[in-house]
Amino acid sequence: MPTKVIPHRKRSPHGWWIGSYIERFEFHDEDRSNPNRRCLAYENTVLLKAKNRDDAYRKLVALGSVETSECWDTATGRRGLWRFEGPTQLLPIHDEIEDGAEVLWTVHRNRSVRRIQSLVRTKKQLPVFDDSEEPGNA
């Protein structure tokens, strides 16, 4: 059986990968049969060191699947826990990890100049400069 050739753009020459996964908070008293219920969720993005994409995927799932302790909402007293939903992205990093290395990119095809310009944020608009407290994170 011939070995499948993996395209260069889907390999990491330096063994670094970037992956994202979704986890969401679920209260114990929720109606789990309702997929339209609202929830708090985080999409976490992590760096992974792995020799190939299969190993990177396994590491990403293992990292996201780590059991978390039971939590509660201090405002309502409701108890719940964080649930791992699964991976959302896995990409090879083609540059060596160093200051200024490109680790993510997004292609925007057939968009108006106005739409592209609307994506730009001032310093104050960047989430990292928003020092307000998030609900539930006291």
N, C-alpha and C positions, 0 to 999 in steps of 0.2 A: 504494500500500500504506500503510495507516494506521500511524502511529508508536505503538508500545506505550507505555502510560503506566505508569511505575514508581511504586508506592505510596510515599507520603511516608516511612513507617517503614523503607523500604529505600534511602533516599537520605541522604547526609550533607550537611547545609546548610553546613558549614564545611570540607568536603573532607578530613576525617579518618576513617580506618577502623582497625579492629583486626582482625587476622587471626592465625590459628594454623596451624602445620604440624607434621608429624611427621617426624623423622629418626631413623634407628636405626643402631647400629654393627653391622657385619657382618664377621666374620673371613673371611679368604680360604679357609681350609680347612673352612668350614661345609658341611653338606649342604644346598645351596640348594633341593633338591627337597622338603624337609620344611617345610611352612608352620607346623608345630606346634613348631618349635625355639624356644628361649628367646633373648631378646636384650635389650640395653640400648637404650632409646629415650627421646628427649626430645620433648615437645610444646612448641615455642617460640611465644610470643605476641609480636607486634610491632605497632607503630603505623605506619600508612602514610598518606601524603599523596597523594590522587588525586582527580581531578575527578568520577569516577563509579565504579560497582561493577566494571565491566569492567576499567578501568585498575588499580583496587586489586587485583583478582584477578591480573592479569598481573604486577604488582609483587610480590605475595606469592609466586607460583610462581617468579619470577626470583630472589628473595631466597633462598628455600629450596633452589633448584637450584644455588647456587654450589658449584663444585667444592671439595672439601676435600682436604687432603694425606693421604697414607697415614699410619696410626697403628698403634701396637702396644700390647698389654697388657704392662706392665712385669713383672707377676707371672708371666705364663706365657710371654712372648716371642712370642706369636702376633700376627701382623700382620692388619690389616684396614683398613676405611675406613667413613666415615659415608655412608649412603644416604638421599636425600630420598625419602620415601614419598608426600607430597602434603599439600594443605591439609586442615584439619579444621574451620575456622570462618572466616567473614568477616562482620563486622558494621559498619554505619555508626555513627559517634559523632555524637550529636545535639547535644551541648553543645560550646561552645568549649573548647579545651584550656587549662585553668588549674587551679590548686590546687583540688581537690575536684570536678573534673568527673567525671561518671559515664561510664565507658568500657565497662563490662561489666555484665550482669545475667543472672540465671537465674530462670526461672519455676518454682515448685514448686506444682503443682496437686494437690489432693486428698491431701495428706500429713497425718499426725497431728501434733499439737503436739509430741509426744515426738520424732518424727522430725526436725522442723524444729529443735528445741532441740539435738538430737544433732549437728547440723552446726556449732554454735558451738564455737570453739576458744579456749583461754586463750592468753595471749601466748606462753608457752613451747611450746605445741603448734603454733604457726604455723611453717611450714617456714623462713621467713626468719630465725628465731631458733635453728634447729638448726645448730650450728657443727661438727658431726661431719663428717669427710671421707667422701665417697662412694667406693665401691670404684672403682678405676681412675682416680681424679682426684687424683693426688698433687701 
